[in-house]
Amino acid sequence: MVQLRSKDKFKIDLGLDRVKKVLALFDNPQDKVKYIHIAGTNGKGSVCAILEAILIQDKRKKIGKYTSPHLFNYTERFSIDGVNIKEDEFNSLVERVDSVANSNGINLTEFEILTVVCFIYFAKNNVDIGILETGLGGRLDATNVVVPICSVITSISYDHKEILGDTIEKISYEKAGILKKGVKCVFLKENRGYETLLKEAQKKGAILINDNIELSVENGFATINNKKIPFNLRGDFQKENLKLALLALDALEYKIPFKTIEDALKKVRWKFRMEELNKDNQKVLVDSCHNPDGARVLDEYINKYHKREKIKFIYGTLSNKDYKSVLDILYKKEYDFCFYEFDYPNSLKYEGLGEYKNKLRKITNPVSEIKKGGFDLVILCGSIYMLGEIFSNTCK
């Protein structure tokens, strides 16, 4: 199989020309499925998970979902009605896409290959509605070749500043690149990029769906238009993600019954996002917070639900992330704060921690650290690639 993480594939090279050329060679499969397209800094995965759970529970349409990154295997990125693509079919499609691209002098990146695979796979299997998550940004992201039935933009904060820009306005402009003329869109006034998003929506002629839902979230429950129901995603911050998902449903040509939504929210799951586990008789909280806003949400959650508990942190991240700002928020002297160098091409090394080098305890075996016990809570947080490595042999 094509080595997706080989040096010439594992890179960021934004642009739509290469993807468009290759898709044309496959008869433009992206035009044969209706998509809900989702961009943003934080919350994309949760919105995708909520939408998928509701639409599958509804049972009227065949539902595809394409997300990134994966935890254990690339096949996790592609699902139809909740079932991941089979590995043999995934390998075959990757080989086919790469071969066609190369024979036509087009050198695709890893994410571009995967995105083309998504479009082919969904079209081949007659998916009715595809839930499509951007990889990075929006305007020049490989997924931005679709004209969706709805564009959703989640919370915007600082991430990938070297690519998307160093202000909320610049980042919001890139995310707003998924907005299309005449296409319904959803973003909330709470979004830090709201003014830029609104300006771009008006300029492009996108149709902003009216926020007509009264909604609140308290850990374990959501109250929607005054009705309290169980909600399986933890964290009060999920309020915005749930509202975005529910508003996006307004773009459908049919109405989802509230009972269907209620049943779906009881069991929706998004792995390693504020997820509490019991591992080796130790309570563990796993969260893939990788930027300052994600760290603030985690810090608020700890202060609200785990205050005064004895806590051990295990943290690891990629070298291109704003880890200093994350640690400024999360680090507390009273925590046993550990740093883990995980095996990934761009992982941050202990030597690169700067002022935090002598504050964090370097560890080599996070599973052993969990098994030691002695804490009310162990928090594993940071890069999703690190979490995938740690749990690859213990939580599958």
Steps between C-alpha positions, in 0.01 A plus 500: 500500500604861445700623798273789592746636752796487267696823477335619180146420622506603866501874452265797489461653157165677486320554170215359295652463152656155550190353664269642232714353222502154656128507582425588137684181400254308720193675353464744794355268767477793746203631300297180547440527876337772711745627763492686828841671505658586835795731574629666817779476757331313784187288505496368143521139607225537760266663247573220253431237767171661606379536142595143416324360808177688426491425127576131550236479775251651254559204263363673191830566321836334454751711694874536432753669729854611418713636785864538596733414653463135597593330827608150403444449128429710191178305447346684798479814286238351265169355615160425353213464745755476778704219345861573400631420154656153472879510498532311170267742325678798655841371384366435151353848469816668628711309247258585221484871579877532536562304181259712293645820645861398436430381146363846427793682660305608811675457835231490770563543871378245755188700584418558135520127426275423797249767398475367145455150644214635713315646202542183291399271787187696590386536138564131426286400799217741420530702819211746532657748744870532567632671813826656386761645737771731369859407570656845544347842445225493241558723199784291359423173678468197272140442614396843369416368153142422601192718477329376817143522623633670814827654617573494875773700671583408857693693766802685362821555693874515440646191334730449201582871515796451266257387228163659574613833646580653836168674573148368557389706200751336265421151629125568473544614141664167415225301675233708325642378171259205518197734476329489161247714314144386563610232749364498854759552774523488878727684744420654837529850642717351778765421237804726537509537124130586468541845341740371235283195434189714465677741265623212281159330501335820380771561238468146361120490514484209745174457694546516879263269686319684778595395853157417639594236760507553876763260625719436801735217596589382847736205530301199386184684394377742235193721533356572156206740479429434870515119474782332697647186346812286557799607289793264480775751410663647811581864557278805519686639197310248286210745504635680192578177313155356569330821391701512176406140419131555570492819294674324211212252487284791381678473166344158437193461282323314780454546874661275762257405781607614846474143631762397243731779620441402862585135434814594305637739764478230767761292319708739287872454558815677387800305619767676710313829521447566871450127545510346847621141521585253773835343420671252736278625786613857432262774386640651179385809309610507136482818294665592173540870582777630275464879508443773763121509466482123541723529807272766650198275453682211669615725785144625557371142499757392760423799722127436482485120532835390650603786727723407797564152363851355486590515129774363277538650151661319207553741212654472154465710188627582153787745462296738281235552767488792747598274788633786714159667509334164568734433793456854631132410541520138620816481709453521876769432763264276695464260206740217423557632148669255259624540145504216247703490178281288273609341174386732221691693231425844644462427872646748748810379683568563867799718410265737317286583804692818578408647839281197573782249458580489871138524611371193318613149584610304194349150474553216256204273579165675554314170550728418797435848640125433490540159665692651794173640634497727802312783329135601489537570130760452225457741208642402162493799268660657196550355155247250374793313345647454847169371635471257211846364577436463874172316455582305185546178693275567798178671391415372156 
